[in-house]
């Protein structure tokens, strides 16, 4: 096989680059379509379109693992805040402080 000239070699490399770029775009579109199908199974109705886009954009920007860790931390903090604001319905009996007198229900 005769040796390619630099010009021929460059033309082949550029053609290969073009072919790989097209293949990458095809695979990228298929992957995005697959993820789009996953979203149809999620209850996204509670989010506005902007919130949905912002959540996804920020999650992609910081990376999946970091986004999940942050959201789990927010969920845990929210649960603690909710418990603090809405104490359990079962309440322990109130114990009077030392020195405090119990009310007998009669007024002086």
FISE-773731 format. One record per atom (N, C-alpha, C, O): residue number from 1; residue in one letter; x, z negated, y. Coordinates in nm, 2 decimals. Layout:
REM FISE-773731
NUM:A:X:Z:Y
...
END
This chain:
REM FISE-773731
1:X:0.09:0.00:-0.12
1:X:0.00:0.00:0.00
1:X:0.09:0.00:0.12
1:X:0.18:-0.08:0.14
2:X:0.07:0.09:0.21
2:X:0.15:0.10:0.33
2:X:0.12:-0.02:0.42
2:X:0.01:-0.07:0.43
3:X:0.23:-0.06:0.49
3:X:0.22:-0.17:0.58
3:X:0.13:-0.13:0.71
3:X:0.15:-0.02:0.76
4:X:0.04:-0.23:0.75
4:X:-0.04:-0.20:0.86
4:X:0.04:-0.21:0.99
4:X:0.13:-0.29:1.00
5:X:0.00:-0.13:1.09
5:X:0.06:-0.15:1.22
5:X:0.00:-0.27:1.29
5:X:-0.11:-0.32:1.24
6:X:0.06:-0.32:1.39
6:X:0.01:-0.43:1.46
6:X:-0.13:-0.40:1.52
6:X:-0.22:-0.49:1.52
7:X:-0.15:-0.28:1.56
7:X:-0.28:-0.24:1.62
7:X:-0.39:-0.24:1.51
7:X:-0.50:-0.29:1.54
8:X:-0.36:-0.19:1.39
8:X:-0.45:-0.20:1.28
8:X:-0.48:-0.34:1.23
8:X:-0.59:-0.38:1.21
9:X:-0.37:-0.42:1.23
9:X:-0.39:-0.56:1.19
9:X:-0.48:-0.63:1.29
9:X:-0.57:-0.71:1.25
10:X:-0.46:-0.61:1.42
10:X:-0.54:-0.67:1.52
10:X:-0.69:-0.63:1.51
10:X:-0.78:-0.71:1.52
11:X:-0.71:-0.50:1.48
11:X:-0.85:-0.45:1.47
11:X:-0.92:-0.51:1.35
11:X:-1.03:-0.55:1.36
12:X:-0.84:-0.53:1.24
12:X:-0.90:-0.59:1.12
12:X:-0.93:-0.74:1.15
12:X:-1.04:-0.79:1.11
13:X:-0.84:-0.81:1.21
13:X:-0.87:-0.95:1.24
13:X:-0.99:-0.97:1.34
13:X:-1.07:-1.05:1.31
14:X:-1.00:-0.88:1.44
14:X:-1.12:-0.88:1.53
14:X:-1.25:-0.85:1.45
14:X:-1.35:-0.92:1.48
15:X:-1.24:-0.76:1.36
15:X:-1.36:-0.73:1.28
15:X:-1.40:-0.85:1.19
15:X:-1.52:-0.88:1.18
16:X:-1.30:-0.91:1.13
16:X:-1.32:-1.03:1.05
16:X:-1.38:-1.14:1.13
16:X:-1.48:-1.21:1.09
17:X:-1.33:-1.16:1.25
17:X:-1.38:-1.27:1.35
17:X:-1.53:-1.24:1.38
17:X:-1.61:-1.33:1.38
18:X:-1.56:-1.12:1.41
18:X:-1.70:-1.08:1.44
18:X:-1.79:-1.11:1.32
18:X:-1.90:-1.16:1.34
19:X:-1.75:-1.07:1.20
19:X:-1.82:-1.09:1.08
19:X:-1.85:-1.24:1.06
19:X:-1.96:-1.28:1.02
20:X:-1.74:-1.32:1.07
20:X:-1.75:-1.46:1.05
20:X:-1.84:-1.53:1.16
20:X:-1.92:-1.62:1.12
21:X:-1.84:-1.48:1.28
21:X:-1.92:-1.54:1.39
21:X:-2.07:-1.51:1.35
21:X:-2.15:-1.60:1.37
22:X:-2.10:-1.39:1.30
22:X:-2.24:-1.36:1.27
22:X:-2.28:-1.44:1.15
22:X:-2.40:-1.49:1.15
23:X:-2.20:-1.46:1.05
23:X:-2.23:-1.54:0.94
23:X:-2.26:-1.69:0.98
23:X:-2.35:-1.75:0.93
24:X:-2.17:-1.74:1.07
24:X:-2.19:-1.88:1.12
24:X:-2.32:-1.89:1.19
24:X:-2.39:-1.99:1.17
25:X:-2.36:-1.80:1.27
25:X:-2.48:-1.80:1.34
25:X:-2.60:-1.80:1.25
25:X:-2.70:-1.87:1.27
26:X:-2.59:-1.72:1.14
26:X:-2.70:-1.71:1.04
26:X:-2.72:-1.85:0.97
26:X:-2.83:-1.90:0.96
27:X:-2.61:-1.91:0.93
27:X:-2.61:-2.04:0.86
27:X:-2.66:-2.14:0.96
27:X:-2.74:-2.23:0.92
28:X:-2.62:-2.14:1.09
28:X:-2.66:-2.24:1.19
28:X:-2.81:-2.23:1.21
28:X:-2.88:-2.33:1.21
29:X:-2.87:-2.11:1.21
29:X:-3.01:-2.09:1.23
29:X:-3.09:-2.15:1.11
29:X:-3.19:-2.21:1.13
30:X:-3.04:-2.12:0.99
30:X:-3.10:-2.17:0.87
30:X:-3.10:-2.32:0.86
30:X:-3.21:-2.39:0.83
31:X:-2.99:-2.38:0.90
31:X:-2.98:-2.53:0.90
31:X:-3.08:-2.59:1.00
31:X:-3.14:-2.69:0.97
32:X:-3.08:-2.53:1.12
32:X:-3.18:-2.58:1.22
32:X:-3.32:-2.56:1.18
32:X:-3.40:-2.65:1.21
33:X:-3.35:-2.46:1.11
33:X:-3.49:-2.44:1.06
33:X:-3.52:-2.54:0.96
33:X:-3.63:-2.59:0.96
34:X:-3.43:-2.57:0.88
34:X:-3.45:-2.68:0.77
34:X:-3.48:-2.81:0.84
34:X:-3.57:-2.88:0.80
35:X:-3.40:-2.85:0.94
35:X:-3.42:-2.97:1.01
35:X:-3.55:-2.97:1.09
35:X:-3.62:-3.07:1.10
36:X:-3.59:-2.86:1.14
36:X:-3.72:-2.84:1.21
36:X:-3.84:-2.87:1.11
36:X:-3.93:-2.93:1.15
37:X:-3.82:-2.83:0.99
37:X:-3.93:-2.86:0.89
37:X:-3.94:-3.01:0.86
37:X:-4.05:-3.06:0.84
38:X:-3.82:-3.08:0.87
38:X:-3.83:-3.22:0.85
38:X:-3.90:-3.29:0.96
38:X:-3.97:-3.39:0.93
39:X:-3.90:-3.24:1.08
39:X:-3.96:-3.30:1.19
39:X:-4.12:-3.29:1.17
39:X:-4.19:-3.38:1.22
40:X:-4.16:-3.19:1.11
40:X:-4.31:-3.18:1.09
40:X:-4.37:-3.29:1.01
40:X:-4.49:-3.32:1.01
41:X:-4.28:-3.36:0.93
41:X:-4.33:-3.48:0.85
41:X:-4.32:-3.61:0.93
41:X:-4.36:-3.71:0.87
42:X:-4.27:-3.61:1.05
42:X:-4.25:-3.73:1.12
42:X:-4.36:-3.75:1.22
42:X:-4.41:-3.66:1.28
43:X:-4.40:-3.88:1.25
43:X:-4.51:-3.90:1.34
43:X:-4.45:-3.91:1.49
43:X:-4.44:-4.01:1.54
44:X:-4.43:-3.79:1.54
44:X:-4.37:-3.78:1.67
44:X:-4.47:-3.78:1.79
44:X:-4.44:-3.77:1.90
45:X:-4.60:-3.79:1.75
45:X:-4.71:-3.78:1.85
45:X:-4.69:-3.89:1.96
45:X:-4.74:-3.88:2.07
46:X:-4.63:-4.00:1.93
46:X:-4.62:-4.11:2.02
46:X:-4.51:-4.09:2.13
46:X:-4.50:-4.17:2.22
47:X:-4.43:-3.98:2.11
47:X:-4.33:-3.95:2.21
47:X:-4.37:-3.83:2.30
47:X:-4.44:-3.74:2.25
48:X:-4.33:-3.84:2.42
48:X:-4.35:-3.72:2.50
48:X:-4.24:-3.62:2.46
48:X:-4.15:-3.65:2.39
49:X:-4.26:-3.49:2.50
49:X:-4.16:-3.39:2.46
49:X:-4.03:-3.42:2.52
49:X:-3.92:-3.40:2.45
50:X:-4.02:-3.47:2.64
50:X:-3.90:-3.51:2.70
50:X:-3.83:-3.62:2.63
50:X:-3.71:-3.62:2.60
51:X:-3.91:-3.73:2.59
51:X:-3.85:-3.84:2.52
51:X:-3.79:-3.79:2.38
51:X:-3.68:-3.83:2.34
52:X:-3.87:-3.71:2.31
52:X:-3.83:-3.66:2.19
52:X:-3.69:-3.58:2.20
52:X:-3.60:-3.60:2.12
53:X:-3.69:-3.49:2.30
53:X:-3.57:-3.42:2.32
53:X:-3.45:-3.51:2.36
53:X:-3.34:-3.49:2.31
54:X:-3.48:-3.61:2.45
54:X:-3.37:-3.70:2.49
54:X:-3.32:-3.78:2.37
54:X:-3.20:-3.80:2.36
55:X:-3.41:-3.83:2.29
55:X:-3.36:-3.91:2.17
55:X:-3.27:-3.83:2.08
55:X:-3.17:-3.87:2.04
56:X:-3.32:-3.71:2.05
56:X:-3.24:-3.62:1.97
56:X:-3.11:-3.58:2.03
56:X:-3.00:-3.58:1.96
57:X:-3.11:-3.54:2.16
57:X:-2.99:-3.50:2.23
57:X:-2.89:-3.61:2.23
57:X:-2.77:-3.59:2.20
58:X:-2.93:-3.73:2.27
58:X:-2.84:-3.85:2.27
58:X:-2.78:-3.88:2.13
58:X:-2.67:-3.92:2.12
59:X:-2.87:-3.88:2.03
59:X:-2.83:-3.91:1.90
59:X:-2.72:-3.81:1.85
59:X:-2.63:-3.85:1.78
60:X:-2.74:-3.68:1.88
60:X:-2.65:-3.58:1.84
60:X:-2.52:-3.60:1.92
60:X:-2.41:-3.58:1.86
61:X:-2.53:-3.63:2.04
61:X:-2.41:-3.65:2.13
61:X:-2.32:-3.76:2.08
61:X:-2.20:-3.75:2.07
62:X:-2.38:-3.88:2.04
62:X:-2.30:-3.99:2.00
62:X:-2.26:-3.99:1.85
62:X:-2.17:-4.06:1.81
63:X:-2.34:-3.91:1.78
63:X:-2.31:-3.90:1.63
63:X:-2.42:-3.98:1.56
63:X:-2.47:-4.08:1.61
64:X:-2.45:-3.94:1.44
64:X:-2.56:-3.99:1.36
64:X:-2.54:-4.14:1.33
64:X:-2.63:-4.22:1.35
65:X:-2.42:-4.18:1.28
65:X:-2.40:-4.32:1.25
65:X:-2.41:-4.41:1.37
65:X:-2.47:-4.52:1.35
66:X:-2.35:-4.38:1.48
66:X:-2.36:-4.46:1.60
66:X:-2.50:-4.47:1.65
66:X:-2.54:-4.58:1.69
67:X:-2.58:-4.36:1.64
67:X:-2.71:-4.36:1.69
67:X:-2.80:-4.45:1.60
67:X:-2.88:-4.53:1.65
68:X:-2.78:-4.44:1.47
68:X:-2.86:-4.53:1.38
68:X:-2.83:-4.67:1.40
68:X:-2.92:-4.76:1.40
69:X:-2.70:-4.71:1.42
69:X:-2.66:-4.85:1.44
69:X:-2.72:-4.90:1.57
69:X:-2.77:-5.01:1.57
70:X:-2.72:-4.82:1.67
70:X:-2.78:-4.86:1.80
70:X:-2.93:-4.88:1.79
70:X:-2.98:-4.98:1.84
71:X:-3.00:-4.79:1.72
71:X:-3.14:-4.80:1.71
71:X:-3.18:-4.92:1.62
71:X:-3.28:-4.98:1.65
72:X:-3.10:-4.95:1.52
72:X:-3.13:-5.06:1.44
72:X:-3.11:-5.19:1.52
72:X:-3.19:-5.29:1.50
73:X:-3.01:-5.19:1.60
73:X:-2.99:-5.31:1.69
73:X:-3.10:-5.33:1.79
73:X:-3.14:-5.44:1.81
74:X:-3.15:-5.22:1.84
74:X:-3.27:-5.22:1.93
74:X:-3.39:-5.27:1.86
74:X:-3.46:-5.36:1.91
75:X:-3.41:-5.23:1.74
75:X:-3.53:-5.27:1.66
75:X:-3.52:-5.42:1.63
75:X:-3.62:-5.49:1.64
76:X:-3.40:-5.47:1.60
76:X:-3.38:-5.61:1.57
76:X:-3.40:-5.69:1.69
76:X:-3.47:-5.80:1.69
77:X:-3.35:-5.65:1.81
77:X:-3.37:-5.72:1.93
77:X:-3.52:-5.72:1.97
77:X:-3.57:-5.82:2.02
78:X:-3.58:-5.61:1.95
78:X:-3.73:-5.60:1.98
78:X:-3.81:-5.69:1.90
78:X:-3.90:-5.75:1.95
79:X:-3.77:-5.71:1.77
79:X:-3.85:-5.80:1.68
79:X:-3.83:-5.94:1.72
79:X:-3.92:-6.02:1.72
80:X:-3.71:-5.98:1.77
80:X:-3.68:-6.11:1.81
80:X:-3.76:-6.14:1.94
80:X:-3.81:-6.25:1.95
81:X:-3.76:-6.05:2.03
81:X:-3.83:-6.06:2.15
81:X:-3.98:-6.08:2.13
81:X:-4.05:-6.16:2.19
82:X:-4.03:-6.00:2.04
82:X:-4.18:-6.00:2.00
82:X:-4.21:-6.14:1.94
82:X:-4.32:-6.20:1.97
83:X:-4.12:-6.19:1.85
83:X:-4.15:-6.32:1.79
83:X:-4.15:-6.43:1.90
83:X:-4.23:-6.53:1.89
84:X:-4.06:-6.42:2.00
84:X:-4.05:-6.52:2.10
84:X:-4.18:-6.51:2.19
84:X:-4.22:-6.62:2.24
85:X:-4.23:-6.39:2.22
85:X:-4.35:-6.38:2.30
85:X:-4.47:-6.41:2.23
85:X:-4.57:-6.46:2.29
86:X:-4.48:-6.38:2.10
86:X:-4.60:-6.40:2.02
86:X:-4.57:-6.49:1.90
86:X:-4.54:-6.44:1.79
87:X:-4.56:-6.63:1.92
87:X:-4.53:-6.71:1.81
87:X:-4.63:-6.70:1.70
87:X:-4.74:-6.65:1.72
88:X:-4.59:-6.74:1.59
88:X:-4.67:-6.73:1.47
88:X:-4.80:-6.81:1.48
88:X:-4.81:-6.90:1.56
89:X:-4.91:-6.76:1.42
89:X:-5.04:-6.82:1.43
89:X:-5.03:-6.96:1.36
89:X:-5.10:-7.05:1.40
90:X:-4.95:-6.97:1.26
90:X:-4.94:-7.10:1.20
90:X:-4.84:-7.19:1.28
90:X:-4.73:-7.15:1.30
91:X:-4.90:-7.29:1.34
91:X:-4.82:-7.37:1.43
91:X:-4.79:-7.51:1.36
91:X:-4.88:-7.56:1.29
92:X:-4.68:-7.56:1.38
92:X:-4.65:-7.69:1.32
92:X:-4.72:-7.79:1.41
92:X:-4.74:-7.77:1.53
93:X:-4.77:-7.91:1.35
93:X:-4.83:-8.01:1.44
93:X:-4.74:-8.05:1.55
93:X:-4.62:-8.07:1.53
94:X:-4.80:-8.08:1.66
94:X:-4.72:-8.12:1.78
94:X:-4.69:-8.27:1.76
94:X:-4.78:-8.35:1.73
95:X:-4.56:-8.30:1.77
95:X:-4.52:-8.43:1.76
95:X:-4.49:-8.48:1.90
95:X:-4.41:-8.42:1.97
96:X:-4.55:-8.59:1.94
96:X:-4.52:-8.64:2.08
96:X:-4.38:-8.69:2.09
96:X:-4.32:-8.74:2.00
97:X:-4.32:-8.67:2.21
97:X:-4.19:-8.72:2.24
97:X:-4.19:-8.87:2.24
97:X:-4.29:-8.93:2.25
98:X:-4.07:-8.93:2.21
98:X:-4.06:-9.07:2.21
98:X:-4.10:-9.13:2.35
98:X:-4.07:-9.07:2.45
99:X:-4.17:-9.23:2.34
99:X:-4.22:-9.30:2.47
99:X:-4.35:-9.24:2.52
99:X:-4.41:-9.29:2.61
100:X:-4.39:-9.13:2.47
100:X:-4.51:-9.06:2.52
100:X:-4.63:-9.13:2.45
100:X:-4.62:-9.16:2.33
101:X:-4.74:-9.14:2.52
101:X:-4.86:-9.21:2.46
101:X:-4.96:-9.10:2.42
101:X:-4.97:-9.00:2.49
102:X:-5.02:-9.12:2.31
102:X:-5.12:-9.02:2.27
102:X:-5.25:-9.04:2.35
102:X:-5.28:-9.15:2.38
103:X:-5.31:-8.93:2.38
103:X:-5.44:-8.94:2.45
103:X:-5.55:-8.99:2.35
103:X:-5.55:-8.94:2.24
104:X:-5.63:-9.08:2.40
104:X:-5.74:-9.12:2.31
104:X:-5.87:-9.05:2.34
104:X:-5.97:-9.07:2.27
105:X:-5.87:-8.96:2.43
105:X:-5.99:-8.89:2.46
105:X:-6.07:-8.96:2.56
105:X:-6.17:-8.90:2.61
106:X:-6.05:-9.08:2.60
106:X:-6.13:-9.15:2.70
106:X:-6.05:-9.15:2.83
106:X:-5.92:-9.16:2.83
107:X:-6.12:-9.15:2.93
107:X:-6.06:-9.15:3.06
107:X:-6.07:-9.29:3.12
107:X:-6.17:-9.36:3.10
108:X:-5.97:-9.33:3.20
108:X:-5.98:-9.47:3.26
108:X:-6.09:-9.49:3.36
108:X:-6.11:-9.59:3.42
END
